[in-house]
């Protein structure tokens, strides 16, 4: 289950290794709905001390959303991209 990173406490993440993944959601210019999603692995990190945890929180501010999956030991950073594409249904509404 994914939980917002900002709600996680250091103690819950301490001494764990996480795979950090970037998910880029391409959004429709008209309705802001997701057109498609791309996912890639960025790096593997270990939260050994409070400084590692604080660095992770600081880094997460560069993204639209950050979530943690403790069960699968993954951290997801979400970025939104507006490529100039639109849903066909949005064009038909015009």
C-alpha positions in Angstrom: 0.0 0.0 0.0 1.4 3.4 -1.0 1.5 6.2 1.6 2.4 9.8 1.2 6.1 10.3 2.0 5.5 13.4 4.1 3.3 11.4 6.5 6.0 8.7 7.1 8.1 8.9 10.2 11.8 8.3 10.3 11.4 5.4 12.6 9.3 3.6 10.0 11.9 3.9 7.4 15.1 3.5 9.5 17.6 0.9 8.4 15.7 0.0 5.2 16.8 0.0 1.6 14.4 1.4 -1.0 14.2 1.4 -4.8 13.4 4.9 -5.9 11.2 5.0 -9.0 10.2 8.0 -11.2 6.7 7.9 -12.6 6.0 10.5 -15.3 2.3 11.1 -16.0 1.6 12.8 -19.4 -1.5 14.9 -18.9 -4.1 16.2 -21.3 -3.9 19.9 -22.0 -7.7 20.3 -21.7 -8.9 18.2 -18.8 -5.6 17.4 -16.9 -6.5 13.7 -17.2 -3.6 11.2 -17.5 -2.9 10.2 -21.2 -0.2 7.7 -20.4 2.4 6.9 -17.7 6.1 6.1 -17.9 8.0 4.5 -15.1 11.7 4.1 -14.6 14.1 3.2 -11.8 16.3 6.1 -10.6 18.4 4.6 -7.8 18.6 2.5 -4.7 18.9 4.3 -1.3 19.3 3.3 2.3 17.9 5.3 5.2 20.5 4.8 7.8 20.2 7.9 9.9 18.0 11.0 10.2 20.2 12.9 7.7 19.4 10.3 5.0 15.7 10.8 5.8 15.9 14.6 5.7 17.7 14.5 2.4 15.0 12.3 1.0 12.2 14.7 2.2 14.1 17.6 0.6 14.6 15.8 -2.7 10.9 14.9 -2.8 9.9 18.5 -2.9 11.1 18.7 -6.5 8.3 16.4 -7.6 4.5 16.8 -7.8 3.9 13.9 -5.4 6.0 11.3 -3.4 4.7 8.0 -2.0 6.3 5.1 -0.1 5.4 1.4 -0.4 6.9 -0.1 2.8 5.7 -3.6 1.9 7.6 -3.6 -1.4 10.4 -1.2 -0.2 9.8 1.3 -3.0 9.6 5.1 -3.1 7.7 6.6 -6.0 8.3 10.2 -7.2 5.6 11.5 -9.6 6.1 14.2 -12.2 3.5 15.7 -14.5 4.3 16.5 -18.1 2.1 18.5 -20.5 3.3 17.3 -24.0 0.7 19.3 -25.9 -1.4 16.1 -26.4 -5.1 15.9 -25.7 -7.6 13.0 -25.3 -9.7 12.4 -28.4 -12.8 12.8 -26.4 -11.7 16.3 -25.2 -11.3 17.3 -28.9 -14.7 16.0 -29.8 -16.3 18.1 -27.0 -15.0 21.3 -28.7 
